[in-house]
Amino acid sequence: MLRLLAIGFLAALAPCAWSQTPAIVIEGGKINITLGGFTGSNTQARDILANDLALSGAFKITPPAEAPYTASAVAGADSLTGTVADKSGAVILSQTFRGDARSSVHQFADAIVEKLTNQKGIATTRVAFISAATGHKEVYLMDIDGANLRQLTNDKSISVGPKFSPNGNSIAYTTYKGGYPDIWAIDLASKSRRAIAEFSGTNQSPAYSPDGSRLAVILSKDGNTELYTMPASGGSPTRLTRSRGTESSPTWSPDGSTIAFISDDRGTPQVVTVPASGGAPSRINTFSTYTTEPDWSPDGKKLAYSVRVAGGNQIAITTLATGEQKVLTSSGVNEAPSWTRNSRHLVHVRGGRLYLLDSVTRESIQLKTSIGQASEPSCSR
């Protein structure tokens, strides 16, 4: 009975340490950079790098006369040696990156971003998401630029809520392949899968703790749908909430001390936090009476979520130290924000497509993918 109710509910709802180099910021806050000589067998390296730097939001590719920096590379099938020089010709970055033709370029792009902006790059980010391209909701994985797309599950059922482990080696998700919502995990290297939570009732919304040792999960094993934590390998859960409402969408603070989640205990879904070790819940104030899908930024400073404003869902963030709230989107229906590792960009869904959203400039770029409709993105960090 409880499992049937749960089904109805879901249906309704690498860096190296280099010396500091001052960045020359122009063109509306972007750094001008030119792409110099690219040699070697990887003939796509230049285009991949240009796209990676554009996605970062920090760079503008310009002619040499306008650029204080020049990036060049010797790019092969399984490695790339990249160099960045300043206007005087002094080399400020030189490193060899190991990986396939695309991975090595992504690593070079992230190294450039970190060197010249002192921020983490996002080119090596992978995105897990849900698509019903086969006629069933399955878990897929791709690079943030849309390449290396692959289907991870073939349950021929309903899969929802994929979430990366902190080390990026595993993805936990909810599957209905047994007829009821259970939590499983996929090992990305071996492609093996195993059940994590198959308790009576609902098992859903897994979210890894920052150290990867535990999962925050939503279970209804004791009657109501509540928030629990449990060992990431499976085991006995610890109950954290006791409410009259329904809990969903847990996300951990980066220090592992707190879990934010959604509760409709007061009638409409709102963001609530609770100590991960147990304690009294506390509500996060937002300007909307309908808030869903929170995600805690990796730097711990912000919460992103979807809010209902003017009849539609938009992406918003709250700066936790000040309580400042900001709506980042205004057109279309925008849902399911997931922070990238730089705590600046988010991947989210608009109209069944994946978008990369800059939380500083509000610029939004549709991510390239051949899969068609997509939902519930989760970014590796």
VENGI-V478987 format. One record per pair of residues at least 24 apart in sequence whose ideal C-beta (glycine too) atoms are under 10 Angstrom apart, sorted by the first residue. I is the first residue (numbers start at 1). GAP is how many residues later the second one is. D is the distance in Angstrom with one decimal. If there is no record, write none. Layout:
i/gap/d
I/GAP/D
I/GAP/D
This chain:
i/gap/d
1/199/9.8
1/200/8.8
2/178/9.3
2/197/9.9
2/198/6.6
2/199/3.8
2/200/6.9
2/218/5.3
2/219/8.3
2/220/9.9
2/221/7.7
2/222/9.5
2/223/8.9
3/173/9.7
3/175/9.9
3/176/7.9
3/177/4.2
3/178/7.2
3/179/9.6
3/196/10.0
3/197/7.3
3/198/5.8
3/199/7.0
3/200/9.3
3/217/8.3
4/175/9.9
4/176/8.5
4/197/9.8
5/196/8.2
5/197/7.9
5/215/7.8
5/220/8.7
6/168/9.9
6/170/9.6
6/174/7.4
6/175/5.4
6/195/6.2
6/196/3.5
6/197/8.4
6/198/7.3
6/212/9.2
6/213/9.7
6/214/6.1
6/219/7.4
7/151/8.6
7/169/7.2
7/172/8.9
7/173/7.4
7/174/6.9
7/195/8.7
9/172/9.3
9/193/7.5
9/195/9.0
9/209/10.0
9/211/9.2
9/216/7.3
9/237/7.0
9/239/8.7
10/148/7.8
10/150/6.7
10/151/9.2
10/164/8.1
10/166/8.4
10/171/6.6
10/192/8.2
10/194/7.0
10/195/9.7
10/238/9.4
11/147/8.8
13/147/9.9
13/233/9.1
13/235/7.4
13/236/9.8
13/249/9.9
13/256/9.1
13/279/8.2
14/83/8.4
14/93/6.4
14/96/7.4
14/97/8.1
14/100/9.5
14/107/9.7
14/110/7.6
15/80/10.0
15/92/9.4
15/95/7.3
15/96/6.8
15/98/9.7
15/99/5.3
15/100/9.0
15/105/7.6
15/106/8.4
16/77/9.0
16/79/6.5
16/95/7.3
16/98/8.6
16/99/9.0
17/97/10.0
18/74/7.7
18/75/6.6
18/76/9.8
18/77/8.8
18/93/8.4
18/96/8.0
18/97/5.6
19/73/8.2
19/96/9.2
20/95/9.1
20/98/7.2
21/48/9.1
21/63/9.0
21/65/7.8
21/69/9.8
21/71/5.1
21/72/8.3
21/94/6.2
21/95/6.5
21/96/9.9
21/97/9.0
22/46/9.9
22/94/9.0
22/96/9.9
23/35/8.4
23/36/9.9
23/45/8.7
23/46/8.8
23/92/8.9
23/93/4.8
23/94/5.8
23/95/7.9
23/96/10.0
24/43/9.1
24/44/4.3
24/45/7.8
24/62/8.9
24/63/8.8
24/92/8.7
25/33/8.7
25/43/9.8
25/91/9.4
25/92/8.8
26/34/8.2
26/36/9.4
26/40/8.5
26/41/9.7
26/42/8.5
27/32/9.3
27/33/5.0
27/35/8.0
27/39/8.7
28/32/8.5
28/333/8.4
29/28/8.9
29/29/8.2
29/31/9.8
29/331/8.3
29/332/7.5
30/24/9.7
30/26/9.4
30/27/7.6
30/28/6.2
30/29/5.9
30/30/4.4
30/31/9.8
30/32/9.6
30/331/9.6
31/25/9.6
31/27/5.9
31/28/5.2
31/29/7.2
31/31/9.8
31/36/8.7
31/37/7.6
31/38/7.1
31/81/9.4
31/82/9.4
31/85/5.8
31/86/7.2
32/27/7.6
32/28/5.4
32/29/8.1
32/30/4.5
32/31/9.2
32/32/9.9
32/33/9.9
32/34/5.4
32/35/4.4
32/36/6.3
32/37/7.5
33/25/9.3
33/26/5.2
33/27/7.3
33/28/6.4
33/29/7.1
33/33/9.6
33/34/5.3
33/35/7.8
33/36/4.6
33/37/7.2
33/38/6.0
33/51/8.0
33/79/7.6
33/83/7.8
34/26/9.9
34/27/6.9
34/28/5.8
34/29/6.4
34/30/4.6
34/31/8.6
34/32/7.6
34/33/3.9
34/34/9.2
34/35/7.3
34/36/5.2
34/37/7.5
34/38/9.4
35/26/6.3
35/27/9.6
35/29/9.3
35/32/9.1
35/35/7.5
35/36/5.6
35/37/7.3
35/38/8.8
36/28/7.7
36/31/9.6
36/33/9.8
36/34/4.5
36/35/6.5
36/36/3.7
36/37/8.6
36/47/8.3
36/48/9.4
36/49/7.9
37/33/9.0
37/34/9.8
37/35/4.7
37/36/8.0
37/37/8.7
37/46/9.4
38/33/8.9
38/34/6.4
38/35/5.3
38/36/8.0
38/37/6.2
38/42/9.4
38/44/9.6
38/67/9.8
39/33/8.4
39/34/7.7
39/35/5.3
39/36/7.5
39/37/9.6
39/42/9.9
40/33/7.4
40/34/4.7
40/35/4.3
40/36/4.8
40/37/8.6
40/39/9.0
40/40/7.7
40/41/8.6
40/61/9.6
41/33/9.6
41/34/7.4
41/35/5.3
41/36/5.7
41/37/9.7
41/60/8.2
42/31/8.4
42/32/9.0
42/33/3.7
42/34/5.9
42/35/6.5
42/36/9.4
42/37/9.3
42/38/7.0
42/58/9.2
42/59/4.6
42/60/8.7
42/62/7.8
42/63/7.4
43/32/8.3
43/58/9.2
44/31/8.4
44/57/6.8
44/58/7.9
44/61/8.0
45/28/5.9
45/29/9.1
45/30/3.6
45/31/9.1
45/35/6.6
45/37/9.0
45/56/7.3
45/57/8.9
45/59/8.1
45/60/5.2
45/63/8.4
46/25/9.2
46/26/9.4
46/27/8.0
46/29/8.3
46/59/8.9
47/58/9.2
48/27/8.9
48/32/9.9
48/53/8.1
48/54/6.1
48/55/10.0
48/56/9.4
48/57/4.3
48/58/7.5
48/60/9.2
48/61/8.0
48/75/8.7
48/97/7.5
48/99/8.4
49/24/7.4
49/26/8.8
49/31/9.2
49/33/8.3
49/56/5.4
49/57/8.7
49/59/6.5
49/60/5.6
49/63/8.2
49/74/8.6
50/55/9.9
50/59/9.3
51/54/9.3
51/58/8.7
51/72/8.7
51/94/5.9
51/95/9.6
51/96/9.8
51/317/8.9
52/50/9.6
52/53/6.8
52/54/6.1
52/55/9.8
52/56/8.2
52/57/3.5
52/58/7.9
52/60/8.5
52/61/8.5
52/69/7.8
52/70/8.5
52/71/4.0
52/72/9.1
52/91/9.8
52/92/8.7
52/93/6.8
53/55/9.9
53/56/5.9
53/59/6.9
53/60/7.6
53/68/9.2
53/70/8.2
54/55/9.9
54/91/9.8
54/311/8.1
55/54/8.5
55/58/10.0
55/66/9.4
55/67/6.8
55/68/6.9
55/70/9.3
55/89/6.8
55/90/6.6
55/285/9.9
55/290/8.2
55/301/6.3
55/303/9.8
55/310/6.7
55/312/8.6
56/53/7.1
56/54/8.5
56/56/8.4
56/57/5.1
56/60/10.0
56/61/8.1
56/63/8.6
56/64/9.9
56/65/6.2
56/66/6.4
56/67/7.1
56/286/8.3
56/288/9.2
56/289/8.2
56/300/9.8
56/302/9.4
57/56/9.5
57/60/9.8
57/62/10.0
57/65/9.0
57/285/9.4
57/287/7.5
57/288/6.9
57/299/8.5
57/300/9.9
57/301/4.8
57/302/9.9
57/303/7.7
57/304/6.6
57/306/6.5
57/308/8.6
58/54/9.1
58/55/6.0
58/58/7.5
58/59/5.1
58/61/7.4
58/63/8.8
58/284/9.5
58/286/9.2
58/300/9.7
59/50/9.2
59/53/7.8
59/54/7.8
59/57/8.0
59/58/8.7
68/48/9.4
69/24/9.1
69/43/8.3
69/46/9.3
69/47/6.7
71/37/7.8
71/38/8.9
71/40/10.0
71/41/6.2
71/45/9.9
73/24/9.2
73/31/8.8
73/32/7.8
73/35/6.4
75/26/7.3
75/29/6.9
75/30/6.7
75/33/8.5
76/24/9.9
76/25/7.8
76/28/8.0
77/24/5.6
77/27/9.1
78/25/9.1
78/26/7.4
79/24/9.8
79/25/5.7
79/28/9.9
80/24/3.8
80/25/6.0
80/26/9.6
80/27/7.5
80/28/5.6
81/27/8.9
82/25/8.4
82/26/4.0
82/27/8.9
82/29/7.0
82/30/7.7
83/25/9.4
84/24/9.0
84/27/8.4
84/28/6.0
84/31/6.7
84/32/7.6
86/30/10.0
92/24/8.3
97/27/10.0
99/25/9.0
100/48/8.9
102/41/7.0
102/43/8.1
102/45/5.7
102/46/7.0
103/40/8.5
103/44/9.7
103/45/8.7
105/40/9.8
106/37/7.1
106/38/8.5
106/39/7.9
106/41/9.2
109/36/9.7
110/231/9.3
110/232/9.5
113/229/8.1
114/228/9.4
117/225/9.1
117/227/9.9
119/222/9.6
119/223/5.3
119/224/8.6
119/225/7.0
120/178/8.3
120/179/9.5
120/220/8.3
120/221/5.0
120/222/4.4
120/223/8.0
120/224/8.8
120/261/9.0
121/219/9.4
121/220/8.2
121/221/7.1
122/218/4.5
122/219/6.4
122/220/5.6
122/222/8.4
122/223/5.8
122/225/9.4
122/234/8.2
122/257/8.2
122/258/9.8
122/259/9.7
124/44/9.4
124/217/8.7
124/256/8.1
125/39/9.9
125/43/9.4
125/213/9.9
125/215/5.4
125/216/6.6
125/217/9.0
125/220/8.6
125/222/8.2
125/231/9.5
125/254/5.5
125/255/5.7
125/256/7.9
126/38/7.7
126/42/6.9
126/45/9.6
126/62/8.8
126/252/9.2
126/253/7.5
126/254/4.4
126/255/9.8
127/35/9.5
127/37/9.2
127/211/7.8
127/213/9.0
127/220/5.7
127/227/6.9
127/229/9.4
127/240/7.4
127/242/8.9
127/247/8.9
127/250/5.3
127/251/7.1
127/252/5.7
127/253/7.6
128/24/7.4
128/33/9.9
128/34/4.1
128/35/7.6
128/36/6.3
128/40/10.0
128/43/5.3
128/44/9.9
128/45/8.0
128/58/9.1
128/60/9.4
128/210/9.1
128/248/8.4
128/249/7.1
128/250/4.6
128/251/8.1
128/252/7.8
129/33/6.9
129/207/8.9
129/209/9.1
129/218/8.4
129/220/8.3
129/225/6.5
129/238/9.7
129/240/8.6
129/242/8.3
129/244/10.0
129/245/4.8
129/246/6.5
129/247/5.9
129/248/4.5
129/249/7.1
129/250/9.7
130/28/9.0
130/29/6.3
130/30/6.1
130/31/8.0
130/32/6.8
130/43/8.4
130/206/9.5
130/219/9.7
130/243/9.2
130/244/6.9
130/245/4.9
130/246/4.6
130/247/8.5
130/248/9.6
131/28/9.7
131/221/9.2
131/223/9.9
131/238/8.6
131/240/4.9
131/241/6.8
131/242/6.0
131/243/5.1
131/244/7.4
131/245/9.5
132/26/9.0
132/27/9.6
132/220/9.8
132/239/9.7
132/240/8.7
132/241/6.4
132/242/9.3
132/243/8.6
133/237/9.2
133/238/5.2
133/239/5.6
133/240/7.2
133/241/8.8
134/237/10.0
136/40/9.7
136/41/9.5
137/38/9.2
137/39/8.7
137/238/8.3
137/239/9.1
138/24/10.0
138/35/9.8
138/37/9.4
139/32/6.7
139/34/5.5
139/35/9.9
139/36/8.5
139/45/9.6
139/47/7.2
139/237/9.1
139/239/9.5
140/229/8.6
140/231/6.2
140/234/7.5
140/237/10.0
141/30/7.6
141/45/9.1
141/47/7.5
141/237/9.7
141/239/9.1
142/212/8.8
142/225/8.2
142/226/9.0
142/227/6.1
142/228/9.3
142/229/7.9
142/232/9.2
142/235/9.8
143/224/9.6
143/225/9.8
143/226/10.0
143/237/9.8
144/196/7.5
144/201/9.0
144/203/7.4
144/210/9.3
144/212/7.1
144/223/6.8
144/224/9.7
144/233/9.9
144/235/7.5
144/236/8.9
145/211/9.6
145/222/7.5
145/223/6.5
145/224/9.5
146/208/8.6
146/220/9.6
146/221/5.6
146/222/3.4
146/223/4.6
146/224/7.5
146/225/9.0
147/221/8.1
147/222/9.3
149/219/9.7
149/220/6.4
149/221/6.5
149/222/6.3
150/38/9.8
150/41/9.9
151/220/8.8
152/34/5.6
152/36/7.8
152/39/7.9
152/41/8.8
153/24/8.3
153/31/8.5
153/33/7.3
153/40/7.8
155/29/8.9
155/38/9.4
159/25/8.7
159/217/9.3
160/44/7.3
160/45/8.6
160/215/8.5
160/216/6.3
161/43/6.4
161/44/5.5
161/45/6.8
161/46/8.7
161/57/9.4
161/87/9.5
161/88/8.4
161/175/9.8
161/215/6.1
161/217/8.2
162/24/8.5
162/44/8.8
162/176/10.0
162/214/6.6
162/215/8.4
162/216/5.1
163/42/8.4
163/43/5.6
163/44/5.3
163/45/6.2
163/52/8.5
163/53/9.5
163/87/9.5
163/88/9.0
163/132/10.0
163/175/9.0
163/213/9.3
163/215/5.1
163/216/10.0
164/24/9.2
164/43/9.8
164/44/7.2
164/48/10.0
164/174/9.2
164/214/5.4
164/215/7.1
164/216/4.8
164/217/6.9
165/41/9.9
165/43/4.9
165/44/9.5
165/47/5.1
165/50/9.4
165/67/7.4
165/215/8.9
165/216/9.7
166/42/5.9
166/43/7.8
166/44/5.8
166/45/6.8
166/46/4.7
166/47/9.6
166/66/10.0
166/86/9.4
166/88/9.6
166/132/9.8
166/214/9.2
166/215/6.8
167/41/9.2
167/44/9.7
167/45/6.2
167/213/9.1
167/214/9.3
168/211/9.8
168/212/4.3
168/213/7.3
169/43/8.7
169/211/9.6
170/24/9.9
170/38/8.0
170/42/8.2
170/62/8.2
171/35/9.3
171/37/9.5
171/207/7.4
171/209/9.1
172/24/6.5
172/25/9.3
172/33/9.5
172/34/3.8
172/35/7.9
172/36/6.7
172/43/6.3
172/45/8.8
172/60/7.7
172/206/9.5
173/31/9.3
173/32/9.7
173/33/7.0
173/203/9.1
173/205/8.9
174/28/8.9
174/29/6.8
174/30/4.4
174/31/7.0
174/32/7.1
174/43/9.2
174/44/9.1
175/28/9.5
175/29/9.8
176/28/9.9
181/24/9.5
181/37/9.3
181/38/9.9
181/39/9.3
183/32/7.5
183/34/6.2
183/35/9.4
183/36/9.0
183/47/9.1
183/51/8.9
185/30/8.8
185/47/7.7
185/48/8.5
185/49/8.8
188/192/9.7
194/39/8.6
194/40/7.8
195/39/7.2
196/34/7.8
196/35/8.8
196/36/7.4
196/37/7.5
196/38/4.9
196/39/9.0
197/24/8.9
197/31/8.8
197/33/6.7
197/37/7.0
197/38/9.3
197/40/7.4
198/36/9.0
199/29/9.3
199/31/9.6
199/38/7.6
201/24/8.0
202/24/9.6
202/44/9.6
202/46/9.9
203/25/9.7
203/27/10.0
203/34/9.6
204/44/7.8
204/45/9.6
205/42/8.5
205/43/5.8
205/44/5.8
205/45/6.0
205/46/9.6
205/56/8.2
205/57/9.3
206/24/9.2
206/26/8.6
206/44/8.4
207/42/8.2
207/43/4.7
207/44/5.7
207/45/6.2
207/52/7.9
207/53/9.8
207/54/8.8
207/88/9.3
207/89/9.5
207/171/9.4
208/24/6.3
208/44/7.4
209/43/5.4
209/44/9.7
209/47/5.3
209/50/8.8
209/67/7.3
210/42/5.8
210/43/7.9
210/44/5.5
210/45/7.0
210/46/4.7
210/47/9.5
210/66/9.9
210/86/9.5
210/88/9.0
210/90/9.7
210/171/9.4
211/41/9.6
211/45/6.3
213/43/8.9
214/24/8.9
214/38/8.8
214/42/8.4
214/62/8.0
215/35/8.8
215/37/9.6
216/24/8.1
216/31/10.0
216/33/9.6
216/34/3.7
216/35/7.7
216/36/6.4
216/43/5.2
216/44/9.5
216/45/7.4
216/58/9.7
216/60/7.8
217/33/7.4
218/28/8.5
218/29/5.7
218/30/5.8
218/31/8.1
218/32/7.0
218/43/8.0
218/44/9.6
219/28/9.4
220/26/9.1
220/27/9.8
225/38/9.8
226/35/10.0
226/37/9.6
227/32/6.9
227/34/5.5
227/35/9.7
227/36/8.3
227/45/9.0
227/47/6.9
227/54/8.9
229/30/7.6
229/47/6.5
229/48/9.0
229/49/9.1
238/38/9.5
238/39/8.9
238/40/7.3
239/39/8.4
240/34/5.3
240/35/8.1
240/36/7.7
240/37/8.8
240/38/5.8
240/39/8.3
240/41/8.3
241/24/8.7
241/31/8.3
241/33/6.5
241/37/9.6
241/40/6.5
242/39/9.5
243/29/8.8
243/38/7.7
245/24/8.5
245/25/9.5
245/27/9.6
247/25/8.1
247/27/9.6
247/34/9.5
248/44/7.7
248/45/8.5
248/46/9.8
249/42/9.9
249/43/6.6
249/44/5.3
249/45/6.1
249/46/8.5
249/56/8.7
249/57/9.7
249/87/9.5
250/24/9.2
250/26/9.8
250/44/8.5
250/46/9.8
251/42/8.9
251/43/5.3
251/44/5.2
251/45/4.7
251/46/9.8
251/52/7.8
251/53/9.2
251/54/9.3
251/87/9.6
251/88/9.4
252/24/7.1
252/44/6.3
253/43/5.5
253/44/9.6
253/47/5.9
253/50/9.4
253/67/9.0
254/42/6.7
254/43/7.9
254/44/5.8
254/45/7.0
254/46/4.4
254/47/9.3
254/89/9.3
254/127/9.4
255/45/6.5
257/43/9.7
258/24/9.1
258/38/8.4
258/42/9.5
258/62/10.0
259/35/9.9
259/37/8.9
260/24/6.9
260/34/4.9
260/35/8.6
260/36/6.0
260/43/6.1
260/45/8.7
260/60/9.6
261/33/7.1
262/29/7.0
262/30/5.7
262/31/7.4
262/32/6.7
262/43/8.3
262/44/9.9
264/26/9.4
264/28/9.8
268/24/10.0
268/40/8.9
269/24/9.3
269/36/9.8
269/37/9.8
269/39/9.2
270/24/9.9
270/35/9.7
271/32/6.6
271/34/6.1
271/36/9.7
271/47/8.0
273/30/9.0
273/47/9.5
284/34/6.4
284/36/8.0
284/39/8.7
284/41/9.8
285/33/8.1
285/38/6.8
285/40/8.3
286/30/7.1
286/32/6.6
286/37/9.8
286/39/6.2
287/29/8.0
287/31/9.5
287/38/5.7
287/40/8.4
288/25/9.5
288/26/8.8
288/28/7.5
288/37/9.1
288/39/9.0
291/25/8.1
291/27/9.7
292/43/7.6
292/44/8.7
293/42/6.5
293/43/5.3
293/44/6.6
293/45/8.9
293/55/9.0
293/56/9.7
293/83/8.8
294/24/9.1
294/43/8.4
295/41/8.7
295/42/5.5
295/43/5.5
295/44/5.4
295/51/7.6
295/52/9.9
295/53/9.4
295/82/10.0
295/83/8.9
295/84/9.0
296/24/8.9
296/43/7.5
296/47/9.7
297/42/4.9
297/43/9.4
297/44/9.7
297/45/9.3
297/46/4.2
297/47/8.7
297/49/8.9
297/62/8.7
298/41/6.0
298/42/8.1
298/43/5.6
298/44/7.8
298/45/5.1
298/46/10.0
298/81/9.5
298/83/5.6
299/40/9.0
299/42/9.5
299/43/8.6
299/44/4.0
299/45/9.2
300/43/8.4
301/42/6.9
302/24/9.3
302/37/8.0
302/41/6.9
302/42/9.7
302/44/9.9
302/57/7.6
303/34/9.5
303/36/9.5
304/24/8.2
304/32/9.9
304/33/4.1
304/34/8.0
304/35/6.2
304/39/9.8
304/42/5.7
304/44/8.3
304/53/9.1
304/55/7.5
305/30/9.8
305/31/9.8
305/32/6.8
306/27/9.1
306/28/6.8
306/29/4.8
306/30/6.8
306/31/6.6
306/42/8.0
306/43/9.2
307/27/9.5
308/25/9.9
313/35/10.0
313/36/9.6
313/37/9.5
314/34/9.8
314/36/9.8
315/31/6.7
315/33/5.4
315/34/9.6
315/35/8.9
315/40/9.2
315/42/6.3
315/44/8.6
315/47/9.6
315/49/9.2
316/43/9.9
317/29/8.3
317/42/6.0
326/33/7.9
326/36/8.9
327/35/9.2
328/29/6.0
328/30/8.5
328/31/5.9
328/32/9.5
328/33/9.6
328/34/5.4
328/35/9.9
328/36/8.4
329/26/8.7
329/28/7.0
329/33/7.5
329/35/7.0
330/32/8.5
331/33/9.2
332/32/9.6
334/30/8.7
335/40/7.9
335/41/8.8
335/42/9.9
336/38/9.7
336/39/6.5
336/40/5.4
336/41/6.1
336/42/9.0
337/40/8.4
337/42/9.8
338/38/8.6
338/39/4.9
338/40/5.3
338/41/4.7
338/42/9.8
338/43/9.6
339/39/10.0
339/40/6.5
339/42/7.8
340/39/4.9
340/40/8.7
340/41/7.4
341/38/7.4
341/39/7.7
341/40/4.3
342/39/9.4
343/38/9.6
345/34/8.6
346/31/9.0
346/33/8.2
347/27/9.9
347/30/4.5
347/31/8.3
347/32/5.4
348/29/6.8
349/24/9.4
349/25/6.8
349/26/5.4
349/27/7.4
349/28/6.7
